[in-house]
């Protein structure tokens, strides 16, 4: 359970950094508390997308992943971020990613920051 909480906090922190760095990834809200709550919900949504959809997409795109020596993973990460943005819009959350190239850069930022936070934050299990 602690590992799940740590991963969710790391994802929320990584999403916050991406929102802070990129103008086309937006998070709107009336107050800081509402923004933090939205970030946590979007982080849970992002984790769910990465848990359920990403393995299927990676399996189906395995030949392309091998052919590009893994660089296609950037595209897969961007698609997962765009899917998360679409789901957030569907659920009326105030998180939006505008454009594919913004999603590619955002996915790269989220991957690096999430990895760094996983190294720093304690692992509960």
C-alpha positions as CSV (number, residue, x, y, z in Angstrom):
1,X,0.0,0.0,0.0
2,X,2.8,2.4,0.8
3,X,4.4,1.7,-2.5
4,X,1.2,2.7,-4.3
5,X,1.1,6.0,-2.3
6,X,4.7,6.7,-3.1
7,X,4.2,6.1,-6.8
8,X,1.1,8.3,-6.9
9,X,3.0,11.1,-5.1
10,X,5.9,10.7,-7.6
11,X,3.5,10.8,-10.5
12,X,1.7,13.9,-9.1
13,X,5.1,15.6,-8.6
14,X,6.2,14.7,-12.1
15,X,3.0,16.0,-13.6
16,X,3.3,19.2,-11.6
17,X,6.8,19.8,-13.0
18,X,5.5,19.2,-16.5
19,X,2.7,21.7,-16.0
20,X,5.2,24.2,-14.6
21,X,7.7,23.8,-17.4
22,X,5.4,23.6,-20.5
23,X,2.8,26.2,-21.3
24,X,0.7,23.9,-23.4
25,X,0.1,21.5,-20.5
26,X,-2.5,23.3,-18.4
27,X,-3.9,22.8,-14.9
28,X,-6.5,25.3,-13.8
29,X,-8.3,25.7,-10.6
30,X,-9.6,28.3,-8.1
31,X,-7.3,27.4,-5.3
32,X,-4.0,25.6,-4.6
33,X,-5.9,22.9,-2.8
34,X,-8.1,22.3,-5.8
35,X,-5.1,22.1,-8.1
36,X,-3.3,19.6,-5.7
37,X,-6.5,17.5,-5.6
38,X,-6.8,17.5,-9.4
39,X,-3.1,16.6,-9.7
40,X,-3.5,13.6,-7.4
41,X,-6.6,12.4,-9.3
42,X,-4.8,12.9,-12.7
43,X,-1.8,11.0,-11.2
44,X,-4.1,8.1,-10.3
45,X,-5.6,8.2,-13.8
46,X,-2.1,8.3,-15.4
47,X,-1.0,5.4,-13.2
48,X,-4.1,3.5,-14.2
49,X,-3.5,4.2,-17.9
50,X,0.1,3.1,-17.6
51,X,-0.9,0.0,-15.8
52,X,-3.7,-1.2,-18.1
53,X,-3.2,0.3,-21.6
54,X,0.6,0.8,-21.9
55,X,1.6,-2.9,-21.8
56,X,-0.9,-3.7,-24.5
57,X,0.4,-0.9,-26.7
58,X,4.0,-1.8,-26.1
59,X,3.2,-5.4,-27.0
60,X,1.4,-4.5,-30.2
61,X,4.2,-2.1,-31.2
62,X,7.1,-4.5,-30.3
63,X,8.4,-4.7,-33.8
64,X,8.6,-0.9,-34.1
65,X,10.2,-0.7,-30.7
66,X,12.9,-3.1,-31.7
67,X,13.4,-1.4,-35.1
68,X,13.9,2.0,-33.5
69,X,16.0,0.6,-30.6
70,X,13.4,1.7,-28.0
71,X,13.0,5.3,-29.2
72,X,9.4,4.6,-30.1
73,X,8.8,4.4,-26.3
74,X,8.7,8.3,-26.4
75,X,5.7,8.1,-28.8
76,X,4.0,5.5,-26.5
77,X,4.6,7.7,-23.5
78,X,3.2,10.7,-25.4
79,X,0.1,8.7,-26.4
80,X,-0.5,7.6,-22.7
81,X,-0.3,11.3,-21.7
82,X,-2.7,12.3,-24.4
83,X,-5.1,9.5,-23.3
84,X,-4.8,10.7,-19.7
85,X,-5.6,14.2,-20.9
86,X,-8.6,13.0,-22.9
87,X,-9.9,11.0,-19.8
88,X,-9.4,14.0,-17.6
89,X,-11.4,16.2,-20.0
90,X,-14.1,13.5,-20.1
91,X,-14.2,13.4,-16.2
92,X,-14.3,17.2,-16.2
93,X,-10.9,17.6,-14.5
94,X,-9.0,20.8,-15.3
95,X,-6.0,19.1,-16.8
96,X,-5.2,19.4,-20.6
97,X,-2.3,18.5,-22.9
98,X,-2.4,20.4,-26.2
99,X,-0.7,18.7,-29.1
100,X,1.3,15.7,-29.8
101,X,4.8,17.3,-29.6
102,X,3.9,18.8,-26.2
103,X,2.9,15.3,-25.1
104,X,6.2,13.9,-26.3
105,X,8.2,16.6,-24.3
106,X,5.8,16.3,-21.4
107,X,6.2,12.5,-21.3
108,X,9.9,12.8,-21.3
109,X,9.8,15.3,-18.5
110,X,7.4,13.1,-16.5
111,X,9.6,10.0,-17.0
112,X,12.8,11.8,-15.8
113,X,11.2,13.5,-12.8
114,X,9.2,10.4,-11.8
115,X,12.4,8.3,-12.0
116,X,14.3,10.9,-9.9
117,X,11.5,11.0,-7.3
118,X,11.3,7.2,-7.1
119,X,15.0,7.2,-6.3
120,X,14.6,9.8,-3.5
121,X,11.3,8.8,-2.0
122,X,11.3,5.7,0.3
123,X,10.0,2.4,-1.0
124,X,7.4,1.1,1.6
125,X,7.4,-2.5,0.5
